[in-house]
Amino acid sequence: MFAAKKREYPILFIYLLAASIAGLFLWTSPAMAHSKLEKTIPEKGAVLETPPKQVEIWYKQPVDVPAKTNTVTSQDGRNVQGKAIADPKNKRRVIIPLVSDIPAGVYTVKSKVIAQDGHILSQTFQFEVKKPKQPAAPVKKEYKLAETSPRDGTLLSASPKEVRLTFTEPVQVEYASIFDNRNKEYSNGKIKTDPNNPRQMILTPVKALPPGTYGVEWSAKTPTSDKKEMEGQIYFAVQEMSPPLKSGGVDLIEQLSRETLPNWLAFFGMALSFGGTLFVQFIARSKEAQKRWQYWQVPIYFLTATATLVLFLVRKATLPEISLGELATLRIGWVPLVQSLVFMLIFAITLTRWTLPFLAVMLALNSLVGHSYSSEYGGGLAIIMNTIHLFALSIWFGGLFALVVLAPKEEKWKWYKEKGAEFSRWALISIALVILTGIAMTVDYVPSWNDFIRSVWGASVVTKAGLVLIIVLLGYLQMRYVKKGTEKSTGWFVHRIKWEIGLGIVTLLVASALINFVPFASEAGGVPVKVTKHGITAYTSISPFVSGFNDVDIRFENAPKFREVYVQFAEPPEYSATNRAFDLGGGRYRITGDQLRAPSKTYINVEAITEDGRKIVFSFPPRDTAR
């Protein structure tokens, strides 16, 4: 809210901001870069003749390497790495030793290190070790599914009258079922053997299958002495494929993290504490207001101390491989720990003039963890802008809150007329600084307009800007009310201040979410969804990304015409399934069915077979099924 009453601008406010910024630079170390990847050894997608002894990951700036956050995994889910370290002579180099003589296959490297700006940097890439040539081994009798009718991944023009499963050798089929994408049964479970071919089993639908996608699930035992169990699934569609039951996760949800809520509560508490305390000391300036504010300080301090402690524990859960002590030595750990400890200790400090410096330092610490503490997003300049942004937002929001809760029961309109008019000038400067620094950081963070409009970060910034503009409009209306209003209009005046506080709460929530969002559209999402091999790029997406019936879409770029595409799903230690993909045309393929288990880590390998019979395998990084 703003006032028209002309008084000298609060010079103390300007001094406070300048002193806070100067203190921040005197107290902190120089900003280091949010380090970018420089190179990897082996290179991404490399095909090696001999197994490497170690993996090296090079960054442009030094990084911290927590214990157990770097893994090298074979395509069947086995870990083959030792303990990763940062090279003592050059901390830009991460070394991951490997067990001796790893076998042939595709290996996935997953690395998590801590950049100097406190961000967790995740890298995922693959390399392949070629299989050495060996003399041909004698052919052994093998029990497996040889072919099916309808064929796996086939789109039929009409409902099949029967389903045939043909095995390489006669087996004992114990169970078989036809079901749709809602797990509705379309078979009676009766299986018969073809009298002319003991290797072939026949399953008959109970009725004509309506258009849609269907699966056939079966289990069998071999006639050998060990009665080895076999099972599998195939999928076909009649006339058309069934749409997914529900959509997959969108970028907004994927980028939100468990840190969003404690981040918001922590900043909410700090903004109230600092802004409200400054209001009491420099605007209210009375013992009565100070006593009333002490009543509010206890729950606010408790909320902030709890939220920052929860934030520390959430970050520990994100890095389960490292100990609490190791996390406490990293910036993403010690910042919330210090904040929580200080807010616990200042319970004992009742004098406002002594609490304000502590609150200012705790608020400034937020600039040490986030996009601003990075040369990629501006470095030192970004820290200055972010610190001013935080102080200005807190002075406006905390002061507005204090203006309402500290109003005396008697002579409320006089309080709002006098203190509201004085506060409005602080609010005017604060909102102006919020807008200016917000614009400056947006220009600094985002390299192009296209990145801005395509990213969730950009959409959130637009939302935040819209909320701030509404707040400015409300402030203008409040300014007019202070000039022309009467005591009878106090209720309506307070009501609109509460609207302003409500919008401020939403604005803080959006601001806390921005910490987790990435300003580049191309970086949305934590796990790469593409793999390039022999100049061909394969993309995969899973919808919905939950256990149960889902669609896995595969798209190829710069690819020749493929005769067939198969997809293997492996979830160590036991589950593995391979299905032929539906050909959707234009280099697009789809696997549909009950492919994912939960909770589990799913490895996806796409095998594309060219017209001349050449096989190209694209091994994707493992994905953790959420539920």
Backbone torsions as a table, in degrees:
resi	resn	phi	psi	omega
1	MET	NA	152.4	-174.3
2	PHE	-128.0	157.7	178.9
3	ALA	-129.4	151.7	-179.6
4	ALA	-91.8	-11.8	-176.0
5	LYS	-63.2	127.8	-174.0
6	LYS	-87.9	117.5	172.8
7	ARG	-141.0	167.0	178.7
8	GLU	-63.9	143.6	179.4
9	TYR	-66.5	146.3	-177.6
10	PRO	-69.6	89.1	-177.9
11	ILE	-60.1	-32.1	-179.6
12	LEU	-58.7	-34.9	179.4
13	PHE	-60.9	-45.2	-179.3
14	ILE	-64.6	-42.7	178.0
15	TYR	-60.4	-41.2	-178.9
16	LEU	-60.9	-46.2	179.7
17	LEU	-62.8	-45.6	-178.9
18	ALA	-62.3	-42.7	-179.8
19	ALA	-65.4	-39.7	-180.0
20	SER	-63.3	-43.4	-179.2
21	ILE	-65.9	-45.3	179.2
22	ALA	-61.5	-43.5	179.2
23	GLY	-62.1	-36.2	179.6
24	LEU	-61.6	-44.0	-178.0
25	PHE	-72.8	-31.9	177.8
26	LEU	-71.2	-30.8	-173.2
27	TRP	-87.9	-34.1	-174.8
28	THR	-92.0	164.2	172.6
29	SER	-83.1	163.6	-179.6
30	PRO	-60.2	147.7	-178.0
31	ALA	-69.5	133.2	175.3
32	MET	-104.8	167.9	-172.5
33	ALA	-79.9	147.1	164.0
34	HIS	-70.4	93.6	-159.3
35	SER	-65.3	134.4	176.6
36	LYS	-94.3	154.8	177.0
37	LEU	-70.1	134.4	179.2
38	GLU	-100.4	-50.2	178.2
39	LYS	-165.2	165.8	174.4
40	THR	-131.3	149.5	175.3
41	ILE	-130.3	112.9	0.1
42	PRO	-64.2	162.0	176.4
43	GLU	-68.9	159.0	176.8
44	LYS	-60.3	128.6	178.3
45	GLY	78.3	7.6	-178.1
46	ALA	-65.9	144.3	174.3
47	VAL	-112.3	115.3	-171.8
48	LEU	-104.8	142.5	176.2
49	GLU	-78.3	-34.4	-179.5
50	THR	-124.7	151.7	-178.4
51	PRO	-67.4	137.8	176.6
52	PRO	-76.7	157.7	177.7
53	LYS	-88.4	-23.1	-179.3
54	GLN	-157.9	164.3	174.3
55	VAL	-113.9	136.9	178.2
56	GLU	-120.2	136.4	175.8
57	ILE	-124.8	121.6	-176.7
58	TRP	-108.1	132.7	176.3
59	TYR	-114.5	163.3	-179.4
60	LYS	-78.5	-16.6	178.6
61	GLN	-134.5	160.1	178.1
62	PRO	-60.7	147.2	179.0
63	VAL	-133.9	160.1	172.6
64	ASP	-98.7	140.9	-177.6
65	VAL	-116.4	97.9	175.8
66	PRO	-64.7	154.7	178.7
67	ALA	-68.1	142.6	170.5
68	LYS	67.0	20.8	178.1
69	THR	-106.5	9.1	-179.6
70	ASN	-126.9	121.0	-175.8
71	THR	-129.7	151.2	170.5
72	VAL	-125.4	118.9	-170.2
73	THR	-122.2	135.6	176.1
74	SER	-74.2	169.4	-176.0
75	GLN	-70.6	-11.6	173.7
76	ASP	-100.3	10.4	170.6
77	GLY	93.5	9.5	180.0
78	ARG	-89.7	137.6	176.3
79	ASN	-83.3	133.7	-176.5
80	VAL	-124.9	16.4	-175.8
81	GLN	-104.7	160.6	169.4
82	GLY	-98.7	-156.0	-178.1
83	LYS	-82.0	124.2	179.1
84	ALA	-76.9	146.0	178.3
85	ILE	-139.7	160.5	168.4
86	ALA	-91.3	133.2	-179.1
87	ASP	-56.4	120.1	-178.5
88	PRO	-58.5	-28.1	-178.6
89	LYS	-86.2	-19.5	-178.3
90	ASN	-154.9	97.0	-173.5
91	LYS	-73.9	3.8	170.8
92	ARG	-78.6	-12.7	-173.4
93	ARG	-106.8	119.8	176.3
94	VAL	-100.7	127.2	-177.6
95	ILE	-112.9	125.2	176.6
96	ILE	-118.1	102.7	179.4
97	PRO	-69.9	149.3	-179.8
98	LEU	-115.1	154.3	174.0
99	VAL	-64.3	156.5	-175.5
100	SER	-70.9	141.3	173.1
101	ASP	52.4	59.7	175.6
102	ILE	-64.9	142.6	-176.8
103	PRO	-71.4	169.5	178.8
104	ALA	-63.7	149.2	178.8
105	GLY	146.6	-178.5	179.2
106	VAL	-96.3	132.5	-177.7
107	TYR	-118.8	138.6	179.8
108	THR	-109.7	124.5	177.7
109	VAL	-100.0	123.4	175.8
110	LYS	-121.0	120.5	-175.4
111	SER	-127.0	135.5	173.2
112	LYS	-127.8	118.4	177.4
113	VAL	-129.1	168.4	-178.1
114	ILE	-107.8	119.8	177.1
115	ALA	-75.6	167.2	-178.6
116	GLN	-67.3	-18.2	177.4
117	ASP	-88.7	3.7	177.1
118	GLY	93.1	-8.1	179.6
119	HIS	-75.0	147.9	173.0
120	ILE	-86.1	118.0	179.8
121	LEU	-95.9	122.7	-179.7
122	SER	-110.2	130.9	175.8
123	GLN	-125.0	137.0	176.0
124	THR	-136.0	122.8	175.9
125	PHE	-150.8	172.9	-174.8
126	GLN	-134.0	156.2	168.8
127	PHE	-143.2	164.9	-175.8
128	GLU	-128.4	139.2	173.3
129	VAL	-106.7	121.7	-176.2
130	LYS	-71.5	149.2	179.8
131	LYS	-81.6	127.3	179.7
132	PRO	-68.0	149.2	179.8
133	LYS	-70.2	133.8	-179.1
134	GLN	-132.0	152.9	177.0
135	PRO	-63.3	148.1	-177.7
136	ALA	-62.9	134.2	179.4
137	ALA	-91.2	153.5	177.9
138	PRO	-61.9	143.0	-177.5
139	VAL	-72.7	127.4	177.4
140	LYS	-102.1	152.5	176.1
141	LYS	-66.2	125.7	-174.4
142	GLU	-121.8	133.5	178.9
143	TYR	-103.2	112.9	177.0
144	LYS	-161.5	167.9	177.2
145	LEU	-74.6	122.3	-175.9
146	ALA	-91.5	-45.5	-179.9
147	GLU	-159.2	163.1	179.0
148	THR	-136.3	158.4	172.9
149	SER	-138.8	113.5	4.7
150	PRO	-66.3	158.1	180.0
151	ARG	-74.4	147.3	177.2
152	ASP	-56.2	132.1	178.0
153	GLY	76.8	27.7	-178.3
154	THR	-106.2	139.5	174.8
155	LEU	-100.9	113.6	-176.5
156	LEU	-93.4	151.6	177.6
157	SER	-84.7	-17.6	-179.5
158	ALA	-150.3	164.3	-179.2
159	SER	-64.9	133.3	177.7
160	PRO	-72.7	146.3	177.8
161	LYS	-78.8	-23.7	179.4
162	GLU	-157.8	162.7	175.2
163	VAL	-118.9	128.9	-179.0
164	ARG	-114.6	131.2	175.9
165	LEU	-113.4	117.5	-178.7
166	THR	-111.3	125.2	-178.1
167	PHE	-104.7	162.1	179.4
168	THR	-69.0	-29.4	177.9
169	GLU	-138.9	157.7	177.7
170	PRO	-59.6	133.9	178.5
171	VAL	-133.7	167.5	177.5
172	GLN	-101.4	103.8	179.6
173	VAL	-80.1	120.7	-176.8
174	GLU	-96.8	-24.9	-176.3
175	TYR	-155.5	140.5	173.7
176	ALA	-153.5	144.4	-175.6
177	SER	-151.5	146.3	172.4
178	ILE	-110.0	130.9	-176.6
179	PHE	-144.8	158.4	177.6
180	ASP	-99.4	-172.3	-175.3
181	ASN	-73.1	-5.0	173.6
182	ARG	-105.4	13.9	-179.4
183	ASN	63.5	24.6	174.7
184	LYS	-80.1	132.2	-174.7
185	GLU	-78.6	137.1	177.7
186	TYR	-127.7	22.0	176.3
187	SER	-141.3	158.1	-179.2
188	ASN	-92.9	2.9	177.5
189	GLY	82.2	-2.6	-179.9
190	LYS	-83.3	128.2	-177.2
191	ILE	-120.4	137.3	176.3
192	LYS	-128.4	154.4	179.5
193	THR	-96.6	137.3	176.8
194	ASP	-64.9	120.4	-177.4
195	PRO	-61.9	-23.7	-179.0
196	ASN	-91.7	-8.1	-178.5
197	ASN	-150.7	98.3	-176.7
198	PRO	-66.1	-11.3	178.4
199	ARG	-85.0	-5.2	-172.6
200	GLN	-113.5	128.1	178.5
201	MET	-109.5	144.7	-175.2
202	ILE	-121.5	130.5	178.7
203	LEU	-123.7	129.2	-175.0
204	THR	-111.5	129.5	175.8
205	PRO	-65.2	149.3	-180.0
206	VAL	-73.7	-21.3	177.8
207	LYS	-158.3	170.9	178.1
208	ALA	-61.3	135.4	-176.6
209	LEU	-82.1	125.4	176.2
210	PRO	-68.3	164.6	179.8
211	PRO	-55.0	140.2	179.5
212	GLY	146.6	-174.7	-178.0
213	THR	-98.8	139.8	-178.4
214	TYR	-134.0	153.5	176.7
215	GLY	-122.7	151.7	173.9
216	VAL	-122.9	117.8	-179.6
217	GLU	-109.1	136.9	-178.4
218	TRP	-143.5	156.1	172.5
219	SER	-141.8	146.1	-175.7
220	ALA	-150.4	167.9	174.8
221	LYS	-127.8	145.7	178.8
222	THR	-78.0	154.6	178.5
223	PRO	-79.8	7.7	-179.9
224	THR	-74.1	170.7	-176.5
225	SER	-64.0	-29.8	-178.4
226	ASP	-84.7	-5.5	178.0
227	LYS	49.2	52.3	-177.0
228	LYS	-62.6	133.9	-178.9
229	GLU	-85.1	141.9	177.0
230	MET	-131.1	147.3	176.0
231	GLU	-155.5	161.8	179.6
232	GLY	-177.6	176.3	179.2
233	GLN	-141.5	145.1	169.0
234	ILE	-127.9	161.6	-178.7
235	TYR	-135.4	141.4	173.8
236	PHE	-143.4	167.9	-179.4
237	ALA	-131.5	147.3	177.8
238	VAL	-107.6	113.0	177.1
239	GLN	67.5	-41.8	-179.6
240	GLU	-155.5	161.1	178.4
241	MET	-90.4	143.6	179.0
242	SER	-70.8	139.7	175.2
243	PRO	-69.9	154.7	177.2
244	PRO	-62.5	149.2	-177.3
245	LEU	-66.7	-31.9	178.4
246	LYS	-153.0	153.7	-175.7
247	SER	-74.5	156.6	178.7
248	GLY	-78.8	177.5	-179.6
249	GLY	-64.0	141.5	177.6
250	VAL	-96.9	166.7	-175.4
251	ASP	-56.2	-38.5	-177.8
252	LEU	-59.8	-49.2	-177.8
253	ILE	-68.1	-39.8	-178.0
254	GLU	-64.4	-33.4	-177.3
255	GLN	-84.3	-21.6	173.9
256	LEU	-67.1	146.0	-179.0
257	SER	-130.0	176.1	178.1
258	ARG	-67.6	-12.2	178.8
259	GLU	-78.8	-17.1	-171.4
260	THR	-59.9	-49.3	-177.3
261	LEU	-66.3	-51.7	177.8
262	PRO	-63.0	-32.4	175.4
263	ASN	-60.4	-45.6	-179.2
264	TRP	-64.7	-46.2	-179.7
265	LEU	-63.1	-39.2	179.8
266	ALA	-64.8	-47.8	-179.4
267	PHE	-69.7	-34.4	175.5
268	PHE	-57.7	-47.7	179.2
269	GLY	-65.6	-41.3	-179.8
270	MET	-66.8	-39.5	179.5
271	ALA	-64.4	-43.9	177.7
272	LEU	-62.9	-44.4	-176.2
273	SER	-63.0	-52.8	-175.7
274	PHE	-69.1	-50.5	-178.0
275	GLY	-63.8	-41.0	179.9
276	GLY	-68.0	-42.3	179.6
277	THR	-64.8	-40.2	177.4
278	LEU	-64.4	-37.6	177.7
279	PHE	-60.7	-45.4	-179.0
280	VAL	-63.7	-41.1	-173.5
281	GLN	-77.8	-36.2	-172.6
282	PHE	-112.7	-12.4	-179.1
283	ILE	-116.5	-54.0	-179.3
284	ALA	-68.3	-50.9	174.6
285	ARG	50.5	50.6	176.9
286	SER	-146.9	150.1	178.7
287	LYS	-66.1	-33.9	179.6
288	GLU	-63.3	-45.0	179.3
289	ALA	-64.8	-37.4	179.5
290	GLN	-65.5	-39.5	178.1
291	LYS	-65.9	-42.1	179.0
292	ARG	-64.9	-36.0	179.9
293	TRP	-68.9	-34.2	177.1
294	GLN	-60.6	-30.2	177.2
295	TYR	-64.1	-36.0	-179.9
296	TRP	-84.4	-24.1	-176.3
297	GLN	-61.9	-38.2	-175.3
298	VAL	-60.2	-55.5	179.4
299	PRO	-65.3	-33.8	180.0
300	ILE	-66.8	-44.2	178.3
301	TYR	-63.6	-41.4	179.1
302	PHE	-62.0	-45.1	178.6
303	LEU	-59.3	-45.5	-177.0
304	THR	-67.8	-43.5	179.2
305	ALA	-61.7	-41.3	-179.7
306	THR	-67.9	-44.4	-177.7
307	ALA	-63.0	-42.1	179.9
308	THR	-68.8	-35.2	175.9
309	LEU	-67.0	-42.4	176.6
310	VAL	-61.8	-39.0	178.1
311	LEU	-60.4	-41.2	177.1
312	PHE	-61.9	-44.4	-178.4
313	LEU	-68.4	-34.8	177.0
314	VAL	-64.7	-41.3	177.9
315	ARG	-66.5	-32.3	174.6
316	LYS	-65.5	-40.1	178.5
317	ALA	-66.1	-30.1	177.5
318	THR	-71.1	-27.4	177.9
319	LEU	-120.5	68.3	-175.9
320	PRO	-65.5	-15.5	-176.3
321	GLU	-75.1	-18.3	-175.5
322	ILE	-108.0	160.0	-178.2
323	SER	-83.4	165.5	176.6
324	LEU	-61.7	-39.5	179.7
325	GLY	-63.9	-41.0	178.9
326	GLU	-67.1	-40.0	178.0
327	LEU	-62.6	-37.1	-178.8
328	ALA	-66.4	-17.4	177.0
329	THR	-87.6	-12.6	179.7
330	LEU	-92.8	153.0	-176.0
331	ARG	-60.9	-38.6	-179.9
332	ILE	-67.7	-13.5	178.2
333	GLY	-99.9	-48.3	-173.7
334	TRP	-74.6	-26.0	178.6
335	VAL	-62.1	-54.4	177.7
336	PRO	-66.1	-29.7	178.1
337	LEU	-65.7	-45.5	178.0
338	VAL	-62.7	-43.3	179.3
339	GLN	-60.8	-44.0	-179.9
340	SER	-64.1	-44.0	-179.2
341	LEU	-63.2	-44.1	-178.7
342	VAL	-64.4	-42.5	-180.0
343	PHE	-68.3	-26.7	173.6
344	MET	-71.3	-39.7	-176.2
345	LEU	-72.4	-35.4	-175.1
346	ILE	-77.6	3.1	167.5
347	PHE	-55.3	-34.8	-174.7
348	ALA	-81.3	-12.3	-178.5
349	ILE	-94.5	114.0	-176.1
350	THR	-101.8	-18.0	-178.3
351	LEU	-80.9	122.1	-174.9
352	THR	-58.9	-37.4	-176.0
353	ARG	-67.2	-21.2	178.1
354	TRP	-89.9	-28.1	-178.8
355	THR	-76.8	-30.5	-173.4
356	LEU	-58.6	-44.4	178.7
357	PRO	-61.8	-40.3	178.0
358	PHE	-62.4	-44.0	-179.4
359	LEU	-63.5	-37.9	179.3
360	ALA	-64.0	-43.8	179.6
361	VAL	-64.7	-43.2	-180.0
362	MET	-62.6	-38.5	177.9
363	LEU	-66.5	-41.6	-179.1
364	ALA	-66.2	-27.8	-179.6
365	LEU	-60.0	-24.7	-179.7
366	ASN	-62.9	-23.6	179.0
367	SER	-72.9	-12.3	-179.5
368	LEU	-87.0	-9.1	179.8
369	VAL	-130.3	107.5	-178.8
370	GLY	148.2	-172.6	-176.5
371	HIS	-61.7	-31.8	-173.0
372	SER	-66.6	-30.9	-177.4
373	TYR	-83.6	60.0	-175.6
374	SER	-160.5	133.5	175.4
375	SER	-69.7	-21.3	177.5
376	GLU	-63.2	-33.9	-179.3
377	TYR	-108.3	13.0	175.3
378	GLY	126.6	-18.8	176.8
379	GLY	62.7	-128.2	-175.9
380	GLY	-58.1	-40.5	179.0
381	LEU	-63.3	-40.4	179.5
382	ALA	-66.4	-34.6	177.2
383	ILE	-64.1	-42.7	178.3
384	ILE	-59.5	-50.6	-178.0
385	MET	-63.4	-41.9	-178.5
386	ASN	-66.8	-39.1	179.0
387	THR	-64.4	-45.7	176.4
388	ILE	-60.1	-42.4	-179.9
389	HIS	-58.3	-46.4	-178.8
390	LEU	-65.2	-45.3	-180.0
391	PHE	-63.9	-43.8	-177.9
392	ALA	-65.2	-44.8	179.6
393	LEU	-62.8	-39.3	-179.8
394	SER	-69.3	-40.2	179.1
395	ILE	-63.3	-42.4	178.6
396	TRP	-66.5	-52.5	-172.9
397	PHE	-70.2	-48.4	-180.0
398	GLY	-64.7	-38.3	178.3
399	GLY	-66.0	-40.8	178.2
400	LEU	-61.6	-42.3	177.8
401	PHE	-62.3	-45.8	-179.5
402	ALA	-65.1	-36.2	179.1
403	LEU	-57.8	-36.5	-178.4
404	VAL	-81.1	-50.9	-171.4
405	VAL	-74.9	-20.4	-178.8
406	LEU	-95.9	-0.1	-179.9
407	ALA	-62.3	129.4	179.7
408	PRO	-69.0	156.5	179.3
409	LYS	-66.4	-35.5	178.9
410	GLU	-97.0	144.3	177.0
411	GLU	55.8	48.7	179.8
412	LYS	-63.7	-42.1	-176.7
413	TRP	-63.8	-36.0	176.9
414	LYS	-62.5	-40.9	177.6
415	TRP	-60.1	-50.3	-178.8
416	TYR	-66.0	-34.8	-179.1
417	LYS	-66.2	-41.9	-176.9
418	GLU	-85.8	-58.1	-175.6
419	LYS	-72.0	-34.6	177.6
420	GLY	-64.5	-40.1	179.3
421	ALA	-64.8	-40.5	179.6
422	GLU	-69.3	-41.6	-179.9
423	PHE	-66.1	-31.0	-175.3
424	SER	-59.7	-30.1	178.4
425	ARG	-71.6	-37.9	173.3
426	TRP	-62.5	-42.6	-179.5
427	ALA	-63.8	-39.0	179.4
428	LEU	-60.4	-48.6	179.1
429	ILE	-64.5	-42.6	-177.8
430	SER	-62.0	-49.7	-178.8
431	ILE	-63.3	-38.8	177.4
432	ALA	-60.9	-43.1	178.6
433	LEU	-67.2	-38.1	177.0
434	VAL	-59.0	-45.9	-178.7
435	ILE	-66.6	-47.9	-176.5
436	LEU	-65.1	-47.1	179.2
437	THR	-68.2	-33.3	176.7
438	GLY	-62.5	-44.6	177.5
439	ILE	-63.7	-44.3	-178.8
440	ALA	-62.0	-43.6	-179.8
441	MET	-67.9	-36.2	178.1
442	THR	-62.5	-46.3	178.6
443	VAL	-63.0	-37.5	-177.5
444	ASP	-72.3	-38.0	-174.0
445	TYR	-79.6	-38.1	-169.5
446	VAL	-99.7	123.8	-176.3
447	PRO	-74.4	-24.0	-177.0
448	SER	-150.7	157.0	177.0
449	TRP	-62.5	-35.0	179.4
450	ASN	-63.0	-43.1	176.9
451	ASP	-61.0	-39.3	-177.3
452	PHE	-64.1	-49.2	-174.7
453	ILE	-74.6	-21.9	-177.9
454	ARG	-91.5	-16.5	-174.6
455	SER	-92.6	152.0	173.7
456	VAL	-64.2	-33.7	177.0
457	TRP	-57.8	-45.6	179.6
458	GLY	-63.4	-43.2	178.7
459	ALA	-62.3	-37.2	179.3
460	SER	-69.4	-37.5	177.2
461	VAL	-63.0	-41.8	177.9
462	VAL	-61.6	-42.1	178.3
463	THR	-61.7	-45.7	179.3
464	LYS	-62.1	-41.7	179.4
465	ALA	-63.1	-39.9	177.8
466	GLY	-62.4	-40.8	178.4
467	LEU	-64.4	-41.0	179.5
468	VAL	-63.8	-38.9	179.1
469	LEU	-64.9	-38.8	176.4
470	ILE	-64.4	-39.9	177.8
471	ILE	-62.5	-40.8	177.3
472	VAL	-61.0	-42.3	179.1
473	LEU	-62.6	-44.2	177.6
474	LEU	-62.0	-39.9	178.3
475	GLY	-61.3	-39.2	178.4
476	TYR	-64.2	-42.8	178.3
477	LEU	-64.2	-38.0	178.4
478	GLN	-65.4	-36.9	178.1
479	MET	-59.6	-44.3	179.8
480	ARG	-66.1	-35.1	179.9
481	TYR	-66.4	-40.7	179.9
482	VAL	-62.5	-36.0	-178.5
483	LYS	-73.5	-43.3	-170.1
484	LYS	-109.3	-12.9	-173.9
485	GLY	-72.9	167.2	178.0
486	THR	-124.2	174.8	-179.1
487	GLU	-60.4	-30.2	-179.8
488	LYS	-66.0	-22.8	-177.4
489	SER	-93.2	12.9	-178.2
490	THR	-58.9	-43.2	-177.5
491	GLY	-60.1	-44.9	179.9
492	TRP	-67.1	-36.3	178.0
493	PHE	-62.3	-48.0	179.4
494	VAL	-64.8	-36.8	-179.6
495	HIS	-60.0	-42.3	-179.1
496	ARG	-74.0	-28.8	173.4
497	ILE	-64.2	-39.0	178.6
498	LYS	-64.8	-36.5	173.6
499	TRP	-59.3	-43.5	-179.2
500	GLU	-62.9	-41.3	177.9
501	ILE	-64.1	-42.2	178.4
502	GLY	-59.7	-44.1	176.9
503	LEU	-64.9	-35.0	177.5
504	GLY	-64.2	-38.9	178.2
505	ILE	-62.2	-44.8	178.2
506	VAL	-64.0	-40.1	178.6
507	THR	-60.9	-42.1	178.0
508	LEU	-64.6	-36.6	178.6
509	LEU	-63.9	-44.6	177.4
510	VAL	-63.1	-40.7	-179.8
511	ALA	-62.4	-40.7	179.8
512	SER	-69.3	-32.8	177.7
513	ALA	-68.6	-31.1	-179.3
514	LEU	-60.2	-25.9	179.0
515	ILE	-60.3	-35.0	-176.6
516	ASN	-87.5	-18.4	-177.1
517	PHE	-83.6	153.3	-178.8
518	VAL	-104.6	130.0	-177.3
519	PRO	-69.1	-3.5	-179.9
520	PHE	-110.7	127.2	-178.8
521	ALA	-62.1	-35.7	-176.5
522	SER	-69.2	-17.3	-178.0
523	GLU	-98.1	2.8	-178.9
524	ALA	-61.8	135.2	-178.1
525	GLY	95.1	143.9	-174.0
526	GLY	-90.6	-23.4	-173.8
527	VAL	-115.7	132.2	178.5
528	PRO	-59.3	143.4	-179.4
529	VAL	-115.9	15.6	178.8
530	LYS	-136.6	149.8	177.3
531	VAL	-137.0	132.9	178.4
532	THR	-111.2	132.4	-179.6
533	LYS	-147.8	131.7	-178.5
534	HIS	53.5	35.6	179.1
535	GLY	79.5	0.3	-180.0
536	ILE	-106.3	131.0	179.9
537	THR	-107.1	128.5	177.3
538	ALA	-112.7	131.0	177.7
539	TYR	-111.4	142.2	173.4
540	THR	-130.6	148.4	171.8
541	SER	-145.0	145.3	-177.4
542	ILE	-119.4	127.8	-179.0
543	SER	-142.0	124.5	-10.5
544	PRO	-78.7	152.1	-177.7
545	PHE	-85.8	68.9	178.0
546	VAL	-141.2	164.3	176.7
547	SER	-68.2	147.1	-179.3
548	GLY	114.8	-157.0	-176.1
549	PHE	-73.5	125.4	-178.5
550	ASN	-152.4	168.3	178.1
551	ASP	-111.8	133.7	173.5
552	VAL	-112.0	111.2	-179.0
553	ASP	-97.0	132.7	179.3
554	ILE	-120.2	134.7	178.1
555	ARG	-134.1	134.9	-178.9
556	PHE	-110.8	143.2	173.5
557	GLU	-122.6	143.6	-179.7
558	ASN	57.3	40.1	-174.7
559	ALA	-113.4	146.8	171.5
560	PRO	-73.2	177.1	177.3
561	LYS	-73.1	127.9	179.9
562	PHE	-96.6	140.9	177.1
563	ARG	-77.0	-40.6	180.0
564	GLU	-151.9	154.6	174.9
565	VAL	-132.7	127.2	178.1
566	TYR	-116.4	149.0	178.9
567	VAL	-127.7	126.9	177.2
568	GLN	-106.2	133.2	174.2
569	PHE	-110.9	121.4	180.0
570	ALA	-123.6	128.6	177.9
571	GLU	-131.5	93.5	-175.6
572	PRO	-56.6	150.9	7.7
573	PRO	-95.0	-9.7	-169.1
574	GLU	-118.5	-37.1	-169.2
575	TYR	-79.4	133.1	173.6
576	SER	-155.5	131.5	-179.8
577	ALA	-142.5	140.3	178.5
578	THR	-126.0	131.8	179.2
579	ASN	-134.0	150.6	175.0
580	ARG	-82.7	134.2	-175.0
581	ALA	-83.9	148.2	172.4
582	PHE	-70.2	134.9	177.1
583	ASP	-89.3	111.0	-179.0
584	LEU	-92.5	-4.0	-179.4
585	GLY	87.6	157.2	177.6
586	GLY	65.9	30.3	-179.3
587	GLY	76.6	14.5	-179.1
588	ARG	-111.1	138.2	-179.9
589	TYR	-136.6	160.8	-179.5
590	ARG	-145.2	136.8	168.0
591	ILE	-108.7	130.1	179.5
592	THR	-128.3	141.3	179.1
593	GLY	147.7	-170.2	-178.5
594	ASP	-89.1	83.0	-170.6
595	GLN	-101.4	-30.2	-171.8
596	LEU	-102.8	144.9	175.1
597	ARG	-113.4	159.9	179.8
598	ALA	-143.9	145.9	-11.6
599	PRO	-77.5	138.4	-178.1
600	SER	-162.1	170.7	175.4
601	LYS	-113.9	117.7	-174.1
602	THR	-102.2	127.0	175.1
603	TYR	-101.9	128.0	-177.7
604	ILE	-115.8	122.7	176.9
605	ASN	-119.6	121.8	179.8
606	VAL	-103.1	122.6	179.2
607	GLU	-111.2	113.1	179.5
608	ALA	-104.3	131.6	-178.0
609	ILE	-112.5	120.1	-179.1
610	THR	-75.4	172.5	-179.0
611	GLU	-62.3	-29.7	-180.0
612	ASP	-90.8	9.9	174.6
613	GLY	89.9	2.8	-179.9
614	ARG	-74.9	136.3	-178.9
615	LYS	-103.4	132.0	175.8
616	ILE	-123.9	121.0	-177.0
617	VAL	-105.6	126.7	176.1
618	PHE	-110.5	111.3	-179.0
619	SER	-100.0	118.1	-176.6
620	PHE	-92.6	151.6	178.2
621	PRO	-59.9	150.1	-179.5
622	PRO	-65.6	146.9	176.6
623	ARG	-120.3	137.8	176.8
624	ASP	-87.9	120.5	177.5
625	THR	-72.0	126.7	-171.5
626	ALA	-71.7	-38.4	-176.2
627	ARG	-158.4	NA	NA
